[in-house]
């Protein structure tokens, strides 16, 4: 059985909406996304459908090189999963993508989290609830609390997650390329001659 990795991207975009959430959470990252490749070319979440309006949201494919992400800070975590887990997660994403017009952002659920009240709404997610739901379609992650109460911080501290990168999102590819292409310098040969 071969293994694959999925990636959880936590970000702080610095928007007014994010700053407002941050006043409550006092945590560095308040948006969560999921990706199935190391380069983060396919990143999915529940968020803004229009960059200028935080209240119109739903299922989105995010481009980390554009819009609100250009100046974001982030943490990228990886999780090793089985092929079967990965397929189940991707199948769930495909289903949402095919029916995305039926899904909306769970703003009420987000406020319920502030009061530690479980609120599940049909066809509605907030970002970390969505990421947890995708992960829950595999067998690699089990959360201690209901998915409707999962925050970005819960994702950050979930078992088996490995921190891959922390810093400016725009520097992610360059910094990870440095790490992946790192090869230790050969040890110089000692001269056999003794002078």
C-alpha positions in Angstrom: 0.0 0.0 0.0 1.6 3.3 -1.1 1.3 6.5 0.9 0.6 10.0 -0.2 0.6 13.4 1.4 -2.1 16.0 1.9 -1.4 19.5 2.9 -3.2 21.8 5.3 -2.6 25.5 4.7 -3.3 27.9 7.5 -3.2 31.6 6.7 -3.5 35.2 8.0 -4.4 37.4 5.1 -4.5 40.6 7.2 -8.0 41.6 6.1 -10.4 43.5 8.4 -12.5 40.3 8.7 -9.5 38.3 9.7 -8.4 41.0 12.2 -11.8 40.9 13.7 -11.7 37.1 14.2 -8.2 37.4 15.5 -9.4 39.8 18.3 -11.5 36.9 19.5 -9.1 33.9 18.9 -5.8 35.6 19.6 -4.2 33.1 17.3 -1.9 33.7 14.4 -3.9 31.9 11.7 -7.6 32.2 11.1 -8.2 30.6 7.7 -7.7 27.0 6.7 -7.4 25.3 3.3 -6.5 21.9 2.0 -4.2 20.9 -0.9 -3.3 17.6 -2.5 0.1 18.6 -3.9 3.3 20.0 -2.3 3.3 23.0 -4.6 -0.2 24.1 -3.5 -1.5 24.4 -7.0 -4.8 22.8 -6.1 -6.0 24.5 -2.9 -9.6 24.2 -1.7 -11.5 25.9 1.1 -14.8 27.6 2.0 -14.2 31.3 1.8 -14.8 34.5 -0.2 -16.2 34.1 -3.6 -15.4 37.8 -4.2 -12.2 39.2 -2.6 -13.9 42.4 -1.6 -16.9 40.8 0.3 -16.3 38.5 3.2 -20.0 37.7 3.6 -20.6 36.1 0.2 -18.7 32.8 0.4 -18.8 29.2 -0.4 -16.7 26.4 -1.9 -13.7 27.9 -3.6 -10.5 26.8 -5.4 -7.9 29.3 -4.1 -4.9 30.7 -6.0 -2.2 31.4 -3.5 -0.4 33.8 -5.9 -3.3 36.2 -6.2 -5.6 38.5 -4.3 -5.7 38.3 -0.5 -3.0 35.6 -0.4 -0.3 37.8 -1.9 0.8 39.3 1.4 -0.4 36.5 3.7 1.6 34.8 6.4 1.1 31.0 6.7 1.9 27.7 8.1 1.9 24.6 5.9 1.4 21.1 7.5 1.5 17.8 5.8 -0.2 14.5 6.7 0.8 11.1 5.3 -2.3 9.1 4.2 -3.0 5.9 2.3 -4.0 5.8 -1.4 -7.5 4.9 -0.4 -7.8 7.8 2.1 -6.5 10.2 -0.6 -9.1 8.9 -3.1 -11.9 9.3 -0.7 -10.9 12.9 0.2 -10.5 13.8 -3.5 -13.9 12.2 -4.3 -15.6 14.3 -1.7 -13.9 17.5 -3.2 -15.1 16.5 -6.7 -18.6 16.1 -5.4 -18.6 19.6 -3.8 -17.0 21.1 -6.9 -19.7 19.5 -9.1 -22.5 20.9 -6.9 -20.7 24.1 -5.6 -23.7 26.3 -6.4 -25.6 24.4 -3.7 -23.0 25.1 -0.9 -22.6 28.3 1.1 -20.3 29.7 3.8 -21.4 28.7 7.3 -21.1 32.2 8.9 -23.7 31.3 11.6 -21.7 28.2 12.5 -18.6 30.3 12.8 -20.3 32.4 15.4 -21.6 29.3 17.2 -17.9 28.2 17.6 -17.3 31.3 19.7 -19.9 30.1 22.2 -18.7 26.4 21.9 -22.1 25.5 20.5 -22.3 22.8 17.9 -24.3 23.9 14.9 -24.3 21.8 11.7 -26.0 23.2 8.7 -26.8 21.3 5.5 -24.5 22.2 2.6 -22.7 24.9 4.6 -19.2 25.0 6.0 -16.7 27.5 7.4 -13.1 26.9 6.4 -11.7 24.7 9.2 -15.0 22.7 9.4 -14.6 22.0 5.7 -10.9 20.9 6.0 -11.7 18.7 9.0 -14.6 17.2 7.0 -12.4 16.4 4.1 -9.8 14.8 6.4 -12.5 12.9 8.1 -13.3 11.1 4.8 -10.0 9.3 5.3 -9.1 7.2 8.3 -5.8 9.0 9.1 -7.2 11.7 11.3 -9.7 11.5 14.2 -10.8 14.7 16.0 -11.7 14.8 19.6 -14.6 17.2 19.1 -17.4 17.6 16.6 -16.3 18.8 13.1 -18.6 21.9 13.5 -16.3 23.1 16.3 -13.0 22.5 14.7 -10.8 25.7 14.4 -7.6 26.3 12.5 -5.7 25.8 15.7 -7.3 22.4 16.2 -5.9 21.5 12.7 -2.5 22.8 13.7 -2.3 20.6 16.8 -3.9 17.4 15.2 -1.9 14.2 15.6 0.4 13.1 12.8 0.6 16.6 11.2 4.1 17.7 10.3 5.0 21.4 10.0 6.6 21.9 6.5 6.9 25.7 6.4 6.1 28.8 8.3 6.4 32.4 7.0 5.3 34.5 4.1 3.1 32.5 1.7 4.7 34.2 -1.3 8.1 32.7 -0.3 6.7 29.1 0.3 7.8 27.6 -3.1 11.2 29.2 -3.0 11.9 28.1 0.5 10.7 24.6 0.1 12.6 24.3 -3.1 15.8 25.2 -1.2 15.1 22.5 1.4 14.2 19.8 -1.2 17.3 20.6 -3.4 19.6 20.7 -0.4 22.5 18.2 -0.7 25.3 18.2 1.8 28.7 19.2 0.5 31.0 16.4 -0.1 33.6 16.0 2.7 37.0 17.0 1.3 39.4 14.1 0.9 42.3 14.3 3.3 45.7 14.3 1.7 47.6 11.1 2.1 50.8 13.0 2.3 52.1 14.1 5.6 54.3 17.1 5.4 
